[in-house]
Protein backbone atom coordinates (compact mmCIF):
# COMPACT_ATOMS: atom_id res chain seq x y z
CA UNK A 1 0.00 0.00 0.00
CA UNK A 2 2.79 2.40 0.88
CA UNK A 3 4.55 1.62 -2.41
CA UNK A 4 1.33 2.15 -4.32
CA UNK A 5 0.78 5.47 -2.56
CA UNK A 6 4.24 6.72 -3.48
CA UNK A 7 3.89 5.57 -7.10
CA UNK A 8 0.51 7.29 -7.35
CA UNK A 9 1.98 10.48 -5.88
CA UNK A 10 4.90 10.40 -8.33
CA UNK A 11 2.56 9.80 -11.27
CA UNK A 12 0.34 12.72 -10.27
CA UNK A 13 3.42 14.90 -9.83
CA UNK A 14 4.70 14.08 -13.30
CA UNK A 15 1.33 15.02 -14.79
CA UNK A 16 1.53 18.45 -13.15
CA UNK A 17 5.06 19.27 -14.32
CA UNK A 18 4.95 22.10 -16.92
CA UNK A 19 7.17 20.26 -19.40
CA UNK A 20 6.86 22.84 -22.23
CA UNK A 21 7.96 25.63 -19.88
CA UNK A 22 10.90 23.54 -18.66
CA UNK A 23 11.92 22.81 -22.25
CA UNK A 24 11.68 26.49 -23.14
CA UNK A 25 13.90 27.46 -20.22
CA UNK A 26 16.33 24.63 -20.94
CA UNK A 27 16.57 25.66 -24.60
CA UNK A 28 17.26 29.28 -23.69
CA UNK A 29 19.85 28.36 -21.07
CA UNK A 30 21.44 25.80 -23.38
CA UNK A 31 21.74 27.92 -26.54
CA UNK A 32 21.90 31.57 -25.45
CA UNK A 33 25.03 31.85 -23.23
CA UNK A 34 27.58 31.42 -26.05
CA UNK A 35 25.52 32.90 -28.87
CA UNK A 36 27.45 36.14 -29.20
CA UNK A 37 30.86 34.96 -28.04
CA UNK A 38 32.26 34.09 -31.48
CA UNK A 39 32.38 36.09 -34.70
CA UNK A 40 30.17 35.41 -37.71
CA UNK A 41 31.67 32.87 -40.09
CA UNK A 42 32.86 34.67 -43.21
CA UNK A 43 30.92 32.75 -45.85
CA UNK A 44 27.53 31.56 -44.65
CA UNK A 45 26.75 33.76 -41.63
CA UNK A 46 28.40 36.86 -43.06
CA UNK A 47 26.52 36.46 -46.31
CA UNK A 48 23.10 35.92 -44.76
CA UNK A 49 23.52 38.81 -42.34
CA UNK A 50 24.72 41.02 -45.20
CA UNK A 51 21.66 40.17 -47.30
CA UNK A 52 19.35 40.94 -44.37
CA UNK A 53 21.00 44.32 -43.78
CA UNK A 54 20.70 45.25 -47.45
CA UNK A 55 17.00 44.41 -47.28
CA UNK A 56 16.65 47.08 -44.59
CA UNK A 57 18.96 49.60 -46.26
CA UNK A 58 17.13 49.28 -49.58
CA UNK A 59 13.67 48.91 -48.00
CA UNK A 60 13.38 45.95 -50.37
CA UNK A 61 12.05 42.83 -48.68
CA UNK A 62 11.15 40.74 -51.73
CA UNK A 63 14.30 40.63 -53.87
CA UNK A 64 17.46 39.94 -51.82
CA UNK A 65 20.74 41.71 -52.62
CA UNK A 66 24.28 41.20 -51.40
CA UNK A 67 27.02 43.76 -52.07
CA UNK A 68 24.60 45.56 -54.41
CA UNK A 69 24.20 42.42 -56.51
CA UNK A 70 20.99 40.42 -56.87
CA UNK A 71 21.20 37.39 -54.56
CA UNK A 72 19.14 34.37 -55.63
CA UNK A 73 20.50 31.70 -53.31
CA UNK A 74 17.53 31.21 -50.94
CA UNK A 75 13.87 32.25 -50.56
CA UNK A 76 13.04 34.97 -48.03
CA UNK A 77 11.50 33.49 -44.84
CA UNK A 78 14.73 33.06 -42.86
CA UNK A 79 15.99 36.40 -44.17
CA UNK A 80 12.84 38.07 -42.83
CA UNK A 81 13.56 36.53 -39.42
CA UNK A 82 17.09 37.96 -39.56
CA UNK A 83 15.68 41.38 -40.44
CA UNK A 84 13.22 41.24 -37.54
CA UNK A 85 15.77 40.25 -34.90
CA UNK A 86 18.44 42.51 -36.41
CA UNK A 87 16.19 45.56 -36.09
CA UNK A 88 14.90 44.42 -32.69
CA UNK A 89 18.23 43.80 -30.97
CA UNK A 90 20.82 45.40 -33.22
CA UNK A 91 22.97 43.79 -35.89
CA UNK A 92 25.14 41.82 -33.49
CA UNK A 93 26.18 38.18 -33.57
CA UNK A 94 23.81 37.51 -30.68
CA UNK A 95 20.72 39.04 -32.32
CA UNK A 96 21.34 37.55 -35.74
CA UNK A 97 21.67 34.05 -34.32
CA UNK A 98 18.42 34.29 -32.35
CA UNK A 99 16.27 32.96 -35.26
CA UNK A 100 18.20 29.68 -35.11
CA UNK A 101 17.58 29.43 -31.37
CA UNK A 102 13.91 30.24 -31.86
CA UNK A 103 13.45 27.55 -34.50
CA UNK A 104 15.45 25.03 -32.47
CA UNK A 105 13.23 25.54 -29.43
CA UNK A 106 10.02 25.51 -31.49
CA UNK A 107 11.10 22.25 -33.11
CA UNK A 108 11.89 20.79 -29.69
CA UNK A 109 8.46 21.81 -28.39
CA UNK A 110 6.83 20.31 -31.48
CA UNK A 111 8.56 16.97 -31.03
CA UNK A 112 7.54 17.09 -27.36
CA UNK A 113 3.93 17.52 -28.45
CA UNK A 114 4.19 14.60 -30.89
CA UNK A 115 5.77 12.43 -28.20
CA UNK A 116 3.17 13.21 -25.56
CA UNK A 117 0.33 12.77 -28.05
CA UNK A 118 1.37 9.31 -29.24
CA UNK A 119 3.27 8.07 -26.18
CA UNK A 120 3.44 10.11 -22.96
CA UNK A 121 4.55 13.48 -21.61
CA UNK A 122 7.69 11.88 -20.25
CA UNK A 123 8.55 10.45 -23.66
CA UNK A 124 7.97 13.77 -25.39
CA UNK A 125 10.07 15.58 -22.82
CA UNK A 126 12.93 13.08 -23.16
CA UNK A 127 12.76 13.32 -26.97
CA UNK A 128 13.10 17.11 -26.90
CA UNK A 129 16.08 16.94 -24.53
CA UNK A 130 17.76 14.32 -26.73
CA UNK A 131 17.17 16.51 -29.77
CA UNK A 132 18.67 19.60 -28.09
CA UNK A 133 21.79 17.74 -26.95
CA UNK A 134 22.93 16.08 -30.19
CA UNK A 135 26.17 17.35 -31.68
CA UNK A 136 24.27 18.47 -34.78
CA UNK A 137 21.96 20.68 -32.75
CA UNK A 138 24.75 22.11 -30.62
CA UNK A 139 26.19 23.43 -33.89
CA UNK A 140 23.03 24.16 -35.90
CA UNK A 141 21.17 25.81 -33.04
CA UNK A 142 23.78 28.52 -32.57
CA UNK A 143 24.54 29.77 -36.08
CA UNK A 144 22.74 31.66 -38.84
CA UNK A 145 21.31 28.70 -40.61
CA UNK A 146 18.29 28.25 -42.92
CA UNK A 147 18.17 24.48 -42.35
CA UNK A 148 16.92 24.96 -38.79
CA UNK A 149 13.89 26.88 -40.06
CA UNK A 150 13.43 24.28 -42.80
CA UNK A 151 13.49 21.52 -40.18
CA UNK A 152 10.71 23.17 -38.17
CA UNK A 153 8.39 23.38 -41.19
CA UNK A 154 9.12 19.81 -42.32
CA UNK A 155 8.46 18.38 -38.84
CA UNK A 156 5.26 20.46 -38.71
CA UNK A 157 4.18 19.10 -42.11
CA UNK A 158 4.78 15.48 -41.10
CA UNK A 159 2.92 16.05 -37.84
CA UNK A 160 -0.21 17.10 -39.74
CA UNK A 161 0.27 14.23 -42.19
CA UNK A 162 0.32 11.83 -39.26
CA UNK A 163 -2.70 13.51 -37.66
CA UNK A 164 -4.66 12.94 -40.86
CA UNK A 165 -4.32 9.17 -40.45
CA UNK A 166 -4.73 9.03 -36.68
CA UNK A 167 -7.36 11.70 -35.97
CA UNK A 168 -10.08 10.95 -38.48
CA UNK A 169 -8.80 12.09 -41.88
CA UNK A 170 -9.85 15.71 -41.51
CA UNK A 171 -9.54 18.27 -44.28
CA UNK A 172 -7.85 20.68 -41.86
CA UNK A 173 -4.91 18.27 -41.45
CA UNK A 174 -4.39 18.11 -45.22
CA UNK A 175 -4.53 21.90 -45.53
CA UNK A 176 -2.10 22.40 -42.65
CA UNK A 177 0.28 19.82 -44.19
CA UNK A 178 0.41 21.78 -47.44
CA UNK A 179 0.72 25.14 -45.67
CA UNK A 180 3.70 23.81 -43.68
CA UNK A 181 5.24 22.58 -46.96
CA UNK A 182 4.73 26.07 -48.38
CA UNK A 183 6.67 27.50 -45.43
CA UNK A 184 9.46 25.00 -46.07
CA UNK A 185 9.59 25.91 -49.77
CA UNK A 186 9.78 29.62 -48.94
CA UNK A 187 12.68 28.80 -46.61
CA UNK A 188 14.93 26.72 -48.86
CA UNK A 189 13.20 25.99 -52.14
CA UNK A 190 11.80 22.87 -53.77
CA UNK A 191 13.38 20.57 -51.20
CA UNK A 192 10.78 21.88 -48.76
CA UNK A 193 8.10 19.99 -50.67
CA UNK A 194 10.24 17.11 -51.88
CA UNK A 195 11.26 15.76 -48.44
CA UNK A 196 7.84 15.69 -46.71
CA UNK A 197 6.07 14.82 -49.96
CA UNK A 198 8.49 12.00 -50.77
CA UNK A 199 8.26 10.61 -47.24
CA UNK A 200 4.46 10.76 -47.42
CA UNK A 201 4.37 8.89 -50.74
CA UNK A 202 6.66 6.15 -49.42
CA UNK A 203 4.34 5.77 -46.42
CA UNK A 204 1.23 5.55 -48.63
CA UNK A 205 2.90 2.91 -50.81
CA UNK A 206 4.09 0.91 -47.79
CA UNK A 207 0.74 1.09 -45.99
CA UNK A 208 -1.27 0.57 -49.19
CA UNK A 209 -3.44 3.60 -48.49
CA UNK A 210 -3.74 4.85 -52.05
CA UNK A 211 -7.48 5.20 -51.51
CA UNK A 212 -6.72 8.59 -49.96
CA UNK A 213 -6.33 10.04 -53.47
CA UNK A 214 -9.81 8.88 -54.43
CA UNK A 215 -11.68 9.45 -51.19
CA UNK A 216 -10.09 12.80 -50.41
CA UNK A 217 -9.39 14.17 -53.89
CA UNK A 218 -11.26 17.41 -53.17
CA UNK A 219 -9.41 17.96 -49.88
CA UNK A 220 -6.07 17.32 -51.57
CA UNK A 221 -6.89 19.81 -54.33
CA UNK A 222 -7.86 22.45 -51.77
CA UNK A 223 -4.67 21.82 -49.80
CA UNK A 224 -2.49 21.95 -52.92
CA UNK A 225 -4.22 25.15 -54.00
CA UNK A 226 -3.35 26.71 -50.65
CA UNK A 227 0.24 25.54 -51.11
CA UNK A 228 0.42 27.25 -54.50
CA UNK A 229 -1.32 30.36 -53.20
CA UNK A 230 1.26 30.82 -50.44
CA UNK A 231 4.50 29.60 -52.06
CA UNK A 232 4.29 30.46 -55.77
CA UNK A 233 3.84 34.30 -55.76
CA UNK A 234 7.39 35.02 -54.55
CA UNK A 235 8.89 32.84 -57.30
CA UNK A 236 6.67 34.46 -59.93
CA UNK A 237 7.64 37.97 -58.81
CA UNK A 238 11.35 37.12 -58.83
CA UNK A 239 11.08 35.51 -62.25
CA UNK A 240 9.39 38.60 -63.72
CA UNK A 241 11.83 40.95 -62.00
CA UNK A 242 15.10 39.17 -62.74
CA UNK A 243 14.34 36.65 -65.48
CA UNK A 244 17.20 34.34 -66.40
CA UNK A 245 19.41 35.61 -63.58
CA UNK A 246 16.94 34.18 -61.06
CA UNK A 247 16.08 31.00 -62.99
CA UNK A 248 19.70 30.08 -63.71
CA UNK A 249 20.98 30.80 -60.21
CA UNK A 250 18.12 29.49 -58.07
CA UNK A 251 16.53 26.66 -60.01
CA UNK A 252 19.35 25.40 -62.23
CA UNK A 253 22.42 25.97 -60.04
CA UNK A 254 21.06 25.46 -56.53
CA UNK A 255 18.28 22.94 -57.20
CA UNK A 256 19.49 20.90 -60.18
CA UNK A 257 23.26 21.17 -60.67
CA UNK A 258 24.09 20.77 -56.99
CA UNK A 259 22.17 17.49 -57.10
CA UNK A 260 23.35 16.16 -60.46
CA UNK A 261 26.88 17.60 -60.78
CA UNK A 262 28.00 18.37 -57.24
CA UNK A 263 29.07 21.98 -57.53
CA UNK A 264 30.63 21.95 -54.04
CA UNK A 265 30.83 19.69 -50.98
CA UNK A 266 31.09 16.58 -53.16
CA UNK A 267 31.22 13.49 -50.97
CA UNK A 268 30.98 9.71 -51.59
CA UNK A 269 27.69 7.81 -51.46
CA UNK A 270 28.46 6.39 -47.99
CA UNK A 271 29.02 9.87 -46.50
CA UNK A 272 25.91 9.76 -44.28
CA UNK A 273 26.73 6.29 -42.97
CA UNK A 274 29.86 7.83 -41.47
CA UNK A 275 28.64 11.28 -40.50
CA UNK A 276 25.29 10.46 -38.86
CA UNK A 277 26.79 8.51 -35.90
CA UNK A 278 29.01 11.51 -35.24
CA UNK A 279 26.38 14.24 -35.60
CA UNK A 280 23.75 12.32 -33.59
CA UNK A 281 26.27 11.72 -30.80
CA UNK A 282 26.05 11.00 -27.88
CA UNK A 283 22.77 9.20 -28.55
CA UNK A 284 24.13 7.35 -31.59
CA UNK A 285 26.32 5.45 -29.14
CA UNK A 286 23.17 3.56 -28.10
CA UNK A 287 21.75 2.08 -31.34
CA UNK A 288 20.00 -0.51 -29.22
CA UNK A 289 17.59 2.16 -27.98
CA UNK A 290 16.36 3.07 -31.48
CA UNK A 291 16.07 -0.61 -32.44
CA UNK A 292 14.01 -1.26 -29.29
CA UNK A 293 11.56 1.49 -30.20
CA UNK A 294 10.38 -0.41 -33.27
CA UNK A 295 9.98 -3.86 -31.68
CA UNK A 296 6.39 -3.55 -30.54
CA UNK A 297 3.32 -2.90 -32.66
CA UNK A 298 2.50 0.24 -30.65
CA UNK A 299 2.01 3.38 -32.75
CA UNK A 300 2.58 1.53 -36.00
CA UNK A 301 1.57 4.49 -38.14
CA UNK A 302 4.03 6.84 -36.41
CA UNK A 303 6.85 4.30 -36.78
CA UNK A 304 6.14 3.86 -40.47
CA UNK A 305 5.96 7.60 -41.10
CA UNK A 306 9.39 8.03 -39.47
CA UNK A 307 10.89 5.09 -41.34
CA UNK A 308 9.40 6.26 -44.65
CA UNK A 309 10.72 9.78 -44.19
CA UNK A 310 14.16 8.49 -43.15
CA UNK A 311 14.40 6.04 -46.05
CA UNK A 312 13.43 8.58 -48.68
CA UNK A 313 15.59 11.41 -47.32
CA UNK A 314 18.73 9.34 -46.82
CA UNK A 315 18.39 7.70 -50.24
CA UNK A 316 17.74 11.01 -51.98
CA UNK A 317 20.72 12.81 -50.47
CA UNK A 318 22.98 9.77 -50.87
CA UNK A 319 22.28 9.90 -54.61
CA UNK A 320 22.91 13.64 -54.69
CA UNK A 321 26.45 14.62 -55.66
CA UNK A 322 26.49 17.46 -53.13
CA UNK A 323 26.32 16.19 -49.55
CA UNK A 324 26.35 18.10 -46.27
CA UNK A 325 25.69 16.78 -42.77
CA UNK A 326 23.00 19.44 -42.34
CA UNK A 327 20.82 18.00 -45.12
CA UNK A 328 19.56 15.27 -42.78
CA UNK A 329 18.71 17.67 -39.96
CA UNK A 330 14.91 17.28 -40.49
CA UNK A 331 15.27 13.63 -39.46
CA UNK A 332 16.91 14.34 -36.10
CA UNK A 333 13.73 15.32 -34.20
CA UNK A 334 12.07 12.03 -35.22
CA UNK A 335 15.16 9.97 -34.43
CA UNK A 336 15.27 11.71 -31.04
CA UNK A 337 11.68 10.64 -30.40
CA UNK A 338 12.40 7.01 -31.24
CA UNK A 339 15.54 7.11 -29.09
CA UNK A 340 13.44 8.32 -26.15
CA UNK A 341 10.92 5.53 -26.75
CA UNK A 342 13.72 2.96 -26.89
CA UNK A 343 15.27 4.18 -23.65
CA UNK A 344 11.95 3.88 -21.86
CA UNK A 345 11.43 0.32 -23.07
CA UNK A 346 14.94 -0.76 -22.12
CA UNK A 347 14.65 0.67 -18.62
CA UNK A 348 11.15 -0.74 -18.18
CA UNK A 349 12.56 -4.22 -18.87
CA UNK A 350 15.39 -3.59 -16.41
CA UNK A 351 17.96 -4.09 -19.17
CA UNK A 352 20.42 -1.88 -17.36
CA UNK A 353 23.81 -3.12 -18.47
CA UNK A 354 25.39 0.31 -18.34
CA UNK A 355 28.78 -0.95 -19.46
CA UNK A 356 27.37 -2.35 -22.70
CA UNK A 357 25.44 0.86 -23.29
CA UNK A 358 28.29 3.25 -22.55
CA UNK A 359 30.97 1.24 -24.35
CA UNK A 360 29.82 2.87 -27.56
CA UNK A 361 30.24 6.29 -25.99
CA UNK A 362 33.83 5.56 -24.96
CA UNK A 363 34.65 4.45 -28.49
CA UNK A 364 32.94 7.31 -30.32
CA UNK A 365 33.97 10.17 -28.02
CA UNK A 366 37.44 10.84 -29.50
CA UNK A 367 36.04 10.50 -33.01
CA UNK A 368 33.36 13.03 -32.16
CA UNK A 369 35.87 15.59 -30.96
CA UNK A 370 37.64 15.33 -34.32
CA UNK A 371 34.31 15.53 -36.14
CA UNK A 372 33.40 18.76 -34.33
CA UNK A 373 36.32 20.55 -35.97
CA UNK A 374 35.41 19.13 -39.38
CA UNK A 375 31.70 19.92 -39.04
CA UNK A 376 32.22 23.45 -37.79
CA UNK A 377 34.45 24.23 -40.76
CA UNK A 378 32.10 22.58 -43.25
CA UNK A 379 29.09 24.40 -41.82
CA UNK A 380 30.72 27.69 -42.72
CA UNK A 381 30.42 26.66 -46.38
CA UNK A 382 27.38 26.98 -48.60
CA UNK A 383 24.26 25.16 -47.46
ROKOL-374483 format. One line per 5 residues: number of its first residue (from 1); their letters; for each residue x, y, z of C-alpha. Coordinates in pm, whole numbers. Each point is the difference from the previous one (the first is absolute). Example, Ala and Ser with C-alpha at 12.3 -4.5 7.8 and 13.67 -1.06 7.14 Angstrom:
BEGIN
1> as> 1230/-450/780 ~ 137/344/-66
***
This chain:
BEGIN
1> xxxxx> 0/0/0 ~ 279/240/88 ~ 176/-78/-329 ~ -322/53/-191 ~ -55/332/176
6> xxxxx> 346/125/-92 ~ -35/-115/-362 ~ -338/172/-25 ~ 147/319/147 ~ 292/-8/-245
11> xxxxx> -234/-60/-294 ~ -222/292/100 ~ 308/218/44 ~ 128/-82/-347 ~ -337/94/-149
16> xxxxx> 20/343/164 ~ 353/82/-117 ~ -11/283/-260 ~ 222/-184/-248 ~ -31/258/-283
21> xxxxx> 110/279/235 ~ 294/-209/122 ~ 102/-73/-359 ~ -24/368/-89 ~ 222/97/292
26> xxxxx> 243/-283/-72 ~ 24/103/-366 ~ 69/362/91 ~ 259/-92/262 ~ 159/-256/-231
31> xxxxx> 30/212/-316 ~ 16/365/109 ~ 313/28/222 ~ 255/-43/-282 ~ -206/148/-282
36> xxxxx> 193/324/-33 ~ 341/-118/116 ~ 140/-87/-344 ~ 12/200/-322 ~ -221/-68/-301
41> xxxxx> 150/-254/-238 ~ 119/180/-312 ~ -194/-192/-264 ~ -339/-119/120 ~ -78/220/302
46> xxxxx> 165/310/-143 ~ -188/-40/-325 ~ -342/-54/155 ~ 42/289/242 ~ 120/221/-286
51> xxxxx> -306/-85/-210 ~ -231/77/293 ~ 165/338/59 ~ -30/93/-367 ~ -370/-84/17
56> xxxxx> -35/267/269 ~ 231/252/-167 ~ -183/-32/-332 ~ -346/-37/158 ~ -29/-296/-237
61> xxxxx> -133/-312/169 ~ -90/-209/-305 ~ 315/-11/-214 ~ 316/-69/205 ~ 328/177/-80
66> xxxxx> 354/-51/122 ~ 274/256/-67 ~ -242/180/-234 ~ -40/-314/-210 ~ -321/-200/-36
71> xxxxx> 21/-303/231 ~ -206/-302/-107 ~ 136/-267/232 ~ -297/-49/237 ~ -366/104/38
76> xxxxx> -83/272/253 ~ -154/-148/319 ~ 323/-43/198 ~ 126/334/-131 ~ -315/167/134
81> xxxxx> 72/-154/341 ~ 353/143/-14 ~ -141/342/-88 ~ -246/-14/290 ~ 255/-99/264
86> xxxxx> 267/226/-151 ~ -225/305/32 ~ -129/-114/340 ~ 333/-62/172 ~ 259/160/-225
91> xxxxx> 215/-161/-267 ~ 217/-197/240 ~ 104/-364/-8 ~ -237/-67/289 ~ -309/153/-164
96> xxxxx> 62/-149/-342 ~ 33/-350/142 ~ -325/24/197 ~ -215/-133/-291 ~ 193/-328/15
101> xxxxx> -62/-25/374 ~ -367/81/-49 ~ -46/-269/-264 ~ 200/-252/203 ~ -222/51/304
106> xxxxx> -321/-3/-206 ~ 108/-326/-162 ~ 79/-146/342 ~ -343/102/130 ~ -163/-150/-309
111> xxxxx> 173/-334/45 ~ -102/12/367 ~ -361/43/-109 ~ 26/-292/-244 ~ 158/-217/269
116> xxxxx> -260/78/264 ~ -284/-44/-249 ~ 104/-346/-119 ~ 190/-124/306 ~ 17/204/322
121> xxxxx> 111/337/135 ~ 314/-160/136 ~ 86/-143/-341 ~ -58/332/-173 ~ 210/181/257
126> xxxxx> 286/-250/-34 ~ -17/24/-381 ~ 34/379/7 ~ 298/-17/237 ~ 168/-262/-220
131> xxxxx> -59/219/-304 ~ 150/309/168 ~ 312/-186/114 ~ 114/-166/-324 ~ 324/127/-149
136> xxxxx> -190/112/-310 ~ -231/221/203 ~ 279/143/213 ~ 144/132/-327 ~ -316/73/-201
141> xxxxx> -186/165/286 ~ 261/271/47 ~ 76/125/-351 ~ -180/189/-276 ~ -143/-296/-177
146> xxxxx> -302/-45/-231 ~ -12/-377/57 ~ -125/48/356 ~ -303/192/-127 ~ -46/-260/-274
151> xxxxx> 6/-276/262 ~ -278/165/201 ~ -232/21/-302 ~ 73/-357/-113 ~ -66/-143/348
156> xxxxx> -320/208/13 ~ -108/-136/-340 ~ 60/-362/101 ~ -186/57/326 ~ -313/105/-190
161> xxxxx> 48/-287/-245 ~ 5/-240/293 ~ -302/168/160 ~ -196/-57/-320 ~ 34/-377/41
166> xxxxx> -41/-14/377 ~ -263/267/71 ~ -272/-75/-251 ~ 128/114/-340 ~ -105/362/37
171> xxxxx> 31/256/-277 ~ 169/241/242 ~ 294/-241/41 ~ 52/-16/-377 ~ -14/379/-31
176> xxxxx> 243/50/288 ~ 238/-258/-154 ~ 13/196/-325 ~ 31/336/177 ~ 298/-133/199
181> xxxxx> 154/-123/-328 ~ -51/349/-142 ~ 194/143/295 ~ 279/-250/-64 ~ 13/91/-370
186> xxxxx> 19/371/83 ~ 290/-82/233 ~ 225/-208/-225 ~ -173/-73/-328 ~ -140/-312/-163
191> xxxxx> 158/-230/257 ~ -260/131/244 ~ -268/-189/-191 ~ 214/-288/-121 ~ 102/-135/344
196> xxxxx> -342/-7/173 ~ -177/-87/-325 ~ 242/-282/-81 ~ -23/-139/353 ~ -380/15/-18
201> xxxxx> -9/-187/-332 ~ 229/-274/132 ~ -232/-38/300 ~ -311/-22/-221 ~ 167/-264/-218
206> xxxxx> 119/-200/302 ~ -335/18/180 ~ -201/-52/-320 ~ -217/303/70 ~ -30/125/-356
211> xxxxx> -374/35/54 ~ 76/339/155 ~ 39/145/-351 ~ -348/-116/-96 ~ -187/57/324
216> xxxxx> 159/335/78 ~ 70/137/-348 ~ -187/324/72 ~ 185/55/329 ~ 334/-64/-169
221> xxxxx> -82/249/-276 ~ -97/264/256 ~ 319/-63/197 ~ 218/13/-312 ~ -173/320/-108
226> xxxxx> 87/156/335 ~ 359/-117/-46 ~ 18/171/-339 ~ -174/311/130 ~ 258/46/276
231> xxxxx> 324/-122/-162 ~ -21/86/-371 ~ -45/384/1 ~ 355/72/121 ~ 150/-218/-275
236> xxxxx> -222/162/-263 ~ 97/351/112 ~ 371/-85/-2 ~ -27/-161/-342 ~ -169/309/-147
241> xxxxx> 244/235/172 ~ 327/-178/-74 ~ -76/-252/-274 ~ 286/-231/-92 ~ 221/127/282
246> xxxxx> -247/-143/252 ~ -86/-318/-193 ~ 362/-92/-72 ~ 128/72/350 ~ -286/-131/214
251> xxxxx> -159/-283/-194 ~ 282/-126/-222 ~ 307/57/219 ~ -136/-51/351 ~ -278/-252/-67
256> xxxxx> 121/-204/-298 ~ 377/27/-49 ~ 83/-40/368 ~ -192/-328/-11 ~ 118/-133/-336
261> xxxxx> 353/144/-32 ~ 112/77/354 ~ 107/361/-29 ~ 156/-3/349 ~ 20/-226/306
266> xxxxx> 26/-311/-218 ~ 13/-309/219 ~ -24/-378/-62 ~ -329/-190/13 ~ 77/-142/347
271> xxxxx> 56/348/149 ~ -311/-11/222 ~ 82/-347/131 ~ 313/154/150 ~ -122/345/97
276> xxxxx> -335/-82/164 ~ 150/-195/296 ~ 222/300/66 ~ -263/273/-36 ~ -263/-192/201
281> xxxxx> 252/-60/279 ~ -22/-72/292 ~ -328/-180/-67 ~ 136/-185/-304 ~ 219/-190/245
286> xxxxx> -315/-189/104 ~ -142/-148/-324 ~ -175/-259/212 ~ -241/267/124 ~ -123/91/-350
291> xxxxx> -29/-368/-96 ~ -206/-65/315 ~ -245/275/-91 ~ -118/-190/-307 ~ -40/-345/159
296> xxxxx> -359/31/114 ~ -307/65/-212 ~ -82/314/201 ~ -49/314/-210 ~ 57/-185/-325
301> xxxxx> -101/296/-214 ~ 246/235/173 ~ 282/-254/-37 ~ -71/-44/-369 ~ -18/374/-63
306> xxxxx> 343/43/163 ~ 150/-294/-187 ~ -149/117/-331 ~ 132/352/46 ~ 344/-129/104
311> xxxxx> 24/-245/-290 ~ -97/254/-263 ~ 216/283/136 ~ 314/-207/50 ~ -34/-164/-342
316> xxxxx> -65/331/-174 ~ 298/180/151 ~ 226/-304/-40 ~ -70/13/-374 ~ 63/374/-8
321> xxxxx> 354/98/-97 ~ 4/284/253 ~ -17/-127/358 ~ 3/191/328 ~ -66/-132/350
326> xxxxx> -269/266/43 ~ -218/-144/-278 ~ -126/-273/234 ~ -85/240/282 ~ -380/-39/-53
331> xxxxx> 36/-365/103 ~ 164/71/336 ~ -318/98/190 ~ -166/-329/-102 ~ 309/-206/79
336> xxxxx> 11/174/339 ~ -359/-107/64 ~ 72/-363/-84 ~ 314/10/215 ~ -210/121/294
341> xxxxx> -252/-279/-60 ~ 280/-257/-14 ~ 155/122/324 ~ -332/-30/179 ~ -52/-356/-121
346> xxxxx> 351/-108/95 ~ -29/143/350 ~ -350/-141/44 ~ 141/-348/-69 ~ 283/63/246
351> xxxxx> 257/-50/-276 ~ 246/221/181 ~ 339/-124/-111 ~ 158/343/13 ~ 339/-126/-112
356> xxxxx> -141/-140/-324 ~ -193/321/-59 ~ 285/239/74 ~ 268/-201/-180 ~ -115/163/-321
361> xxxxx> 42/342/157 ~ 359/-73/103 ~ 82/-111/-353 ~ -171/286/-183 ~ 103/286/230
366> xxxxx> 347/67/-148 ~ -140/-34/-351 ~ -268/253/85 ~ 251/256/120 ~ 177/-26/-336
371> xxxxx> -333/20/-182 ~ -91/323/181 ~ 292/179/-164 ~ -91/-142/-341 ~ -371/79/34
376> xxxxx> 52/353/125 ~ 223/78/-297 ~ -235/-165/-249 ~ -301/182/143 ~ 163/329/-90
381> xxx> -30/-103/-366 ~ -304/32/-222 ~ -312/-182/114
***
